[in-house]
Amino acid sequence: MDFVKLIAEMRRLALEAGDEIMKIYGAEDFDVRSKSDASPVTEADEKADALISAGLRAAFPDVALVTEEQAATHGQTLSTFLIVDPLDGTKEFVQRRGDFTVNIAYVENGVPRLGVVYAPAKGRLFYTNAEGGSVEEKAPFNATPGEVSPIGVNTTPDNRGLMVVASKSHRDAATDDYIGRYGVRDMTSAGSSLKFCLVATGEADLYPRLGRTMEWDTAAGDAVLRGAGGEVVRFDDHSPLAYGKPGFENPFFIAFAPGVLLVKD
């Protein structure tokens, strides 16, 4: 796999999808429907999915592709594949909170190797480079990459006072109980895969998720966090979160800077 070409295409498609999403986001009104699992879907999800899927299939026809909007067509277990959430944080999009992202990732042998996370309403763009590190590109974003800065996790988190990030839309008592077992300096909320990116940049130290997620929700942010020196592990046994699972459903997980002393359940 040509990683230089792959990350360039992933970046380009994420930006183009973000442009389409923002056109709909800026409209006075848009339709919101419910999928079979009761989660919301909009025209923005579908347009972004179609754009990204067409681009990836044209550029990498031999690589399996999984997207949230087309996941029902994939019944097999995969090891190496591209995985897309064209609009992560649809609830934030519908409520016009801005914390939504475009996510594209490349998984190799069950490990998210490359990822792009673009938050068009926030003007933030994160991605892995071909060498395996992670960067944040400074806006404005054009066809040619602009100024990029390497990002990295907080390497010396104070376990007596951690910065914790949690979900805006999926916070529950179990998550609060778990967070309460740590020394917490402060907490912040964020939607979508931005939570991974806040840990990746050192803006947060710990992100626990005790709720249902799918691989397309996490793969790109996971790749960015790993490239920044962070880790994502299963909640139950603290083994690395793997990808290509049957049904693409994740167990509960913890994303963190490696200096954080994880609490055993």
Buried (B, 14 or more C-beta within 10 A) or exposed (E): BEBEEBBBBBBBBBBBBBEBBEEBBEEEEEEBEEEEEEEBBBBBBBBBBBBBBEBBEEBBEEBBBBBBBBBEEBEEEBEBBBBBBBBBBBBBBBBEBBBBBBBBBBBBEBBBBBBBBBBBBBEBBBBBBBEEEBBBBBEEBEEEBEEBEEBBBBEEBEBEEBBBBBBBBBBEEEBEEBBEEBEBEEBEEBBBBBBBBBBBBBBBBBBBBBBEBBBBBBBBBBBBBBBBBBBBBBBEEEEBBBBBBEEBEBBBBBBBBEBBEBEEE
